[in-house]
Amino acid sequence: MTVFNPLPVSSRVARSFGRAAQHYDRHARFQRDVADQLAARISVTEVEDMLDLGSGTGYCAQRLQPRYPDANVTSLDISTAMLAHARQQATGAGQHWVCGDAQTLPFRDSSFDLVVSSLTLQWCASPERCFTELHRILKPGGQAWVSTLAEHTLEELRASWAAVDDYVHVNSFLTLPAIEAAAQCAPFATITVENRRDRYFYESLSALAKELKGIGANNLNDGQASGLTGKRKLQQLKSAFEMNHIAGKGIPVTYDLVFIALEKP
Ligand SMILES: C[S@@+](CC[C@H](N)C(=O)[O-])C[C@H]1O[C@@H](n2cnc3c(N)ncnc32)[C@H](O)[C@@H]1O
């Protein structure tokens, strides 16, 4: 089965994240939470070669380094600006930075004991190719731990835009079965999938927009309106979104989280 994610070509993704590299960390509260949750799930003890796939500013590698102090750590990202930022912040020896695409990895077969990849898969047009590549570059017995987002993510924002016009304003995400099907394209010994919907609260529409823009998560789907959105439409959007405000909490936004653990035979 071919799983096709209607997302944009990698160069647009690279540009979008590259522009955010300098301020990504300031806006990445959700990404930090998810990376921490992913790291807490990893049960591998012996690691010689580790890959942080879609490393961004390098948080996952930094977070795991104390657990595997002797490991060679490679960080791969499609954005050179993200990698440059990660490199500046890195401490410790045995680290490498590689610019590349998760869908065609520039590594030999059986190179890594552990691959960690947090919130990158949803930016790849072919998750199927990512999983096949993960399988190829893992050593026998190696594990990959992946976090990604599924279809209900940002549904409140999508619904608010739907009250305004018919254009695509919010990135779309794959369904859980489609993500599972993509993982099953490669002959892993085990595939464990955990799905959880979390709600984060925002004080306003602009707070959410600032966060998404701050980390480089711009809408890159086809079907966008051309030109700027007028004042009247923005006001309509704000009203529709902020109508969901819960006293004492803020405006809820759903993140449909998926954690995947894969082991190569
Ligand atoms: C939301 S950020 C997550 C960064 C980091 N893993 C974290 O948890 O903070 C997504 C990252 O994936 C990278 N990315 C997107 N598509 C990619 C691809 N096809 N191959 C490699 N990296 C990609 C982006 O450049 C960006 O740095």
Ligand as a Chemical Component Dictionary entry (heavy atoms), coordinates in Angstrom:
data_LIG
# 
_chem_comp.id                   LIG 
_chem_comp.type                 NON-POLYMER 
_chem_comp.pdbx_formal_charge   0 
_chem_comp.three_letter_code    LIG 
# 
loop_
_chem_comp_atom.comp_id 
_chem_comp_atom.atom_id 
_chem_comp_atom.alt_atom_id 
_chem_comp_atom.type_symbol 
_chem_comp_atom.charge 
_chem_comp_atom.model_Cartn_x 
_chem_comp_atom.model_Cartn_y 
_chem_comp_atom.model_Cartn_z 
_chem_comp_atom.pdbx_ordinal 
LIG C1  C1  C 0  8.965  20.223 14.431 1  
LIG S1  S1  S 1  10.679 20.119 14.095 2  
LIG C2  C2  C 0  11.219 18.924 15.312 3  
LIG C3  C3  C 0  12.675 19.105 15.636 4  
LIG C4  C4  C 0  13.198 18.261 16.799 5  
LIG N1  N1  N 0  13.109 16.838 16.511 6  
LIG C5  C5  C 0  12.475 18.601 18.074 7  
LIG O1  O1  O 0  11.856 17.706 18.665 8  
LIG O2  O2  O -1 12.552 19.770 18.511 9  
LIG C6  C6  C 0  10.743 19.170 12.580 10 
LIG C7  C7  C 0  12.160 19.078 12.010 11 
LIG O3  O3  O 0  12.135 18.110 10.951 12 
LIG C8  C8  C 0  12.929 18.589 9.894  13 
LIG N2  N2  N 0  12.459 17.905 8.670  14 
LIG C9  C9  C 0  11.283 18.071 8.027  15 
LIG N3  N3  N 0  11.215 17.257 6.974  16 
LIG C10 C10 C 0  12.362 16.533 6.957  17 
LIG C11 C11 C 0  12.881 15.512 6.102  18 
LIG N4  N4  N 0  12.191 15.076 5.044  19 
LIG N5  N5  N 0  14.089 14.994 6.390  20 
LIG C12 C12 C 0  14.800 15.445 7.459  21 
LIG N6  N6  N 0  14.376 16.407 8.290  22 
LIG C13 C13 C 0  13.165 16.949 8.044  23 
LIG C14 C14 C 0  12.698 20.092 9.897  24 
LIG O4  O4  O 0  13.697 20.805 9.209  25 
LIG C15 C15 C 0  12.652 20.377 11.400 26 
LIG O5  O5  O 0  13.936 20.687 11.904 27 
# 
loop_
_chem_comp_bond.comp_id 
_chem_comp_bond.atom_id_1 
_chem_comp_bond.atom_id_2 
_chem_comp_bond.value_order 
_chem_comp_bond.pdbx_ordinal 
LIG C1  S1  SING 1  
LIG S1  C2  SING 2  
LIG S1  C6  SING 3  
LIG C2  C3  SING 4  
LIG C3  C4  SING 5  
LIG C4  N1  SING 6  
LIG C4  C5  SING 7  
LIG C5  O1  DOUB 8  
LIG C5  O2  SING 9  
LIG C6  C7  SING 10 
LIG C7  O3  SING 11 
LIG C7  C15 SING 12 
LIG O3  C8  SING 13 
LIG C8  N2  SING 14 
LIG C8  C14 SING 15 
LIG N2  C9  SING 16 
LIG N2  C13 SING 17 
LIG C9  N3  DOUB 18 
LIG N3  C10 SING 19 
LIG C10 C11 SING 20 
LIG C10 C13 DOUB 21 
LIG C11 N4  SING 22 
LIG C11 N5  DOUB 23 
LIG N5  C12 SING 24 
LIG C12 N6  DOUB 25 
LIG N6  C13 SING 26 
LIG C14 O4  SING 27 
LIG C14 C15 SING 28 
LIG C15 O5  SING 29 
# 
